[in-house]
Amino acid sequence: MQRALLLLLSLLTFLYAGSLYEQLIREQIRGIPKDKAIVVGKGNKELITVINPDCPHCRAEWKELRKHLDKLKVYVFIFPFKTWGEENLKKSYYIACSKDKLKALDEVMLGRIDGKVPNVGKCDLIEEHLKVVEKLGVNGVPYNIIPEKNKIIEGFSKDLIKELGIEK
């Protein structure tokens, strides 16, 4: 009897903690300024993602996401790493300040301009992205949020498309 009571108490604690976690994520999602994101795609499924232009996992993920932009609306926040050098920062500025952001994302994330980044000036939008990254507590990329599910996926996930409810 005592064991069953402990098991029930543990289960209730787990469920309560789970709902608290979901509530925290929901609040975190509400606080994201989507108007500061680079928005690509015309679909009805939403994804908020934080990427770095030179991150191999971010690039692999972008190749997959790119195929589904008819079903997805992706809110992209760029997170340049200062320790990765000047080119990493220039790629970030290039994406953020390009008129055709989808084209710029493709050029950078598919490696088409590696070693030959156009010379662009500082882009204030990156500073806004860094504020979002800090507020979210992002330490690594890719960092994905699926608002519909109140779910955060830290790091590369080969199941991201499935998690989004998009059939391959």
Secondary structure, 3 states (H helix, E strand, C coil): CHHHHHHHHHHHHHHHHHHHHHHHHHHHHHCCCHHHCEEECCCCEEEEEEECCCCHHHHHHHHHHHCCCCCEEEEEEECCCHHHCHHHHHHHHHHHHCCCHHHHHHHHHCCCCCCCCCCCCCCHHHHHHHHHHHHHCCCCCCEEEEHHHCEEEECCCCCHHHHCCCCC
